Amino acid sequence: LAALHRDRELRALLGDEGLLEARDPEWHHDATESQGIAGTPWAVARPADAEQVAALVGICWRREIPIVPRGGGSGLVGGAVAVGGGLLVELARLDRFRELDPGGWRAEVEAGVRTATVHRRARESGLLFPPDPGAAEQSQIGGNVATNAGGPHSLKYGTTRAWLTGLDVVIGPGELLSTGGRARKDVASYDLTGLFCGSEGTLGIVTAARLRLIPAPAATRVLAGFYYGAAAGCEAIAAALASGVVPAALEYLDGAALAAALGAFPGGAPAQRGFLVLAEADGSEGEAEQAGAALAEALTAGGEMREFATPAEQRELWRWRGGVNGAVRARRGGKLSVDVAVPLEHFGAALEAGEQVAAESGLELASWGHAGDGNLHSSFLFDPADVAAVGAAERGADALLERIAAMGGSIAAEHGIGWAKRGRLGLQLDPVALELHRTIKRTLDPKGLFNPGKKV
Ligand SMILES: Cc1cc2nc3c(=O)[nH]c(=O)nc-3n(C[C@H](O)[C@H](O)[C@H](O)COP(=O)(O)OP(=O)(O)OC[C@H]3O[C@@H](n4cnc5c(N)ncnc54)[C@H](O)[C@@H]3O)c2cc1C
C-alpha cells in the first residue's frame, strides 16, 4: 500500500498528473502542524473532475482503501491529515467557476475554487459571498462546505450553510449525488445539503456547490475599542449587542493575543492594551452611519475608540486581523487553539475558564475570536519541541472542552471536530443524538472509508 502511487488501476484512471507519491511534507499536515498532528498518506490522488472522483471512490470502495478528502489544507483540527494512512484525495483541480449570475444572485463553483476567488468574483459584480474564514487565499469552497466555515461576518450573515442552495457530492459506492438546486427556497426533501455541510469529509466528497449571493453593502464603518482589561472589554461587547443594531462583525482579542499582534497594528499602539474589540457596521450609507454611531457609543464607554474610515484603512485592518492566528503562533512557535462557542451570557466566564486551565497547565494562553457569536479561540502556547508542554496543552484543551460543554456551549464553533477533538462529541450530544450520528455514518459509509477516525 505504501506504493499506491504506482497502482495500475488508479494510474489508468487519473494519469501521471493525477496520482502522486506523498513525499512532499505539504501532504503530511494541515494548519495544526505545530501541535504535532501529522500523517503520511499512501499516495495523493488529484482528480480532474467529478466523474473521476466518482470512479476513484468506486475503486476505493471495492478495494477498501480509506479516503481522506483534502481542500486547501488550512484546517485547524487535522481533518485533512491522513493520520492513519489511506489515499489523500486533493480537490484543487476541480477549480471551474461554472456560473456567476448577478441578476439571480447566485454562483455555482467546483469544490476546489479558492474562497478568495469567490469573494473577488462576487465583488466584481457588486455582490457579496459573506462567509469569510481567515485563510481565504488558501482554503477552498469544498473545505468551507465540509467544515461549515464561519468567520467574522457570520454574526450578521451566518456560516457557510446559510449560503448554499445545493451541492454535488460523491458518495459510496461511487455515485454522484446532487442535493438542492438553483431555487432559493426548497423544503421538498430532508436537508441533505445541510447534512453534508459540516460533515468534514466523513460522508462523501463534495465536488461542487451552488451558492447564494446578495448585493454587497454600499457602506461600512469599522471601529476598534481598546480597554485595560477583559472586564471592560466584555462590557463593551454586551453594550454593542444591546445597542439595537446588528453588527456585521464583533471581534475580540485578549491582552496576550493583542501583545502578539500589536506590533503590526495599523495606526499605532494604544495606551490601553488589555483587550481589543473590533466592530463593523454595514448597509446603505444611512444604515452604516446610524449603526456605526450606535456601536461607537457602545465601544467608547470605558475604552479608547478608533475608527478606520476609508476602504483602504478598513482593508488594512481586516488584513491585520487575518494575521492574528500566525502572530500568536509565532510567539512560542506552537499553539493549540480550542475553538468553542458559548451562550453569550457565559462569554466572560469562558474567557476566565481558559485562563484558569492554562494556569493549571503551566502554559501561556492567548484568546481571540468572534465575540458576537460567543465564539472563542482560546489557544495554549508552547514550543513544539517541548513534548511535555504539548501534552499539557492537549490535557488543557480537554479540560477546557469539558467546562465549555458544562456551560451549554459548543465544543466546535466553526473549525470542526476533525482529528484534534475526535471522540469528544459525547461531551455535547445526548446519547440518542450521538447514536443517530453513528447510524448516519454507518448508513452512508458502512465500510468506514471516508476520513476514518474523524468527527464521529
Ligand atoms: C489563519 C487561519 C485563519 C482561519 N480563520 C477561520 C475562521 O475565521 N473561520 C473558520 O471557520 N475557519 C477558519 N480557519 C480554518 C480553515 O481555514 C477553515 O476550516 C476552512 O474552511 C478549511 O478549508 P480547506 O479548503 O483549507 O480545508 P482542509 O483543511 O483541506 O479540510 C478541512 C476538512 O474538510 C474536509 N474536506 C476538504 N475538502 C473537502 C471536499 N471537497 N469534500 C469533502 N470534504 C472535504 C477535509 O477532509 C477536512 O476534514 C482558519 C485557518 C487559518 C490557518
The ligand as a Gaussian input file, in Angstrom:
#p B3LYP/6-31G(d) Opt

LIG

0 1
 C       -5.052000      31.785000       9.589000
 C       -6.305000      30.981000       9.625000
 C       -7.498000      31.615000       9.930000
 C       -8.701000      30.870000       9.942000
 N       -9.862000      31.522000      10.231000
 C      -11.030000      30.835000      10.213000
 C      -12.273000      31.489000      10.510000
 O      -12.311000      32.692000      10.789000
 N      -13.401000      30.751000      10.463000
 C      -13.390000      29.408000      10.153000
 O      -14.452000      28.795000      10.110000
 N      -12.232000      28.770000       9.881000
 C      -11.060000      29.434000       9.913000
 N       -9.878000      28.779000       9.639000
 C       -9.882000      27.313000       9.396000
 C       -9.954000      26.895000       7.921000
 O       -9.461000      27.904000       7.058000
 C      -11.376000      26.501000       7.529000
 O      -11.758000      25.369000       8.294000
 C      -11.529000      26.194000       6.042000
 O      -12.891000      26.124000       5.705000
 C      -10.855000      24.890000       5.625000
 O      -10.868000      24.804000       4.207000
 P       -9.740000      23.997000       3.422000
 O      -10.102000      24.013000       1.992000
 O       -8.395000      24.510000       3.761000
 O       -9.988000      22.542000       4.025000
 P       -8.964000      21.433000       4.534000
 O       -8.164000      21.915000       5.685000
 O       -8.222000      20.862000       3.380000
 O      -10.003000      20.331000       5.059000
 C      -10.860000      20.603000       6.140000
 C      -11.837000      19.433000       6.314000
 O      -12.727000      19.387000       5.208000
 C      -12.613000      18.148000       4.508000
 N      -12.715000      18.480000       3.082000
 C      -11.993000      19.390000       2.392000
 N      -12.437000      19.476000       1.130000
 C      -13.460000      18.594000       1.016000
 C      -14.333000      18.223000      -0.042000
 N      -14.260000      18.768000      -1.261000
 N      -15.268000      17.272000       0.209000
 C      -15.381000      16.702000       1.436000
 N      -14.587000      17.020000       2.461000
 C      -13.635000      17.950000       2.258000
 C      -11.289000      17.551000       4.934000
 O      -11.312000      16.135000       4.909000
 C      -11.178000      18.060000       6.363000
 O      -11.914000      17.242000       7.226000
 C       -8.675000      29.476000       9.650000
 C       -7.447000      28.854000       9.340000
 C       -6.270000      29.589000       9.343000
 C       -4.986000      28.878000       9.000000

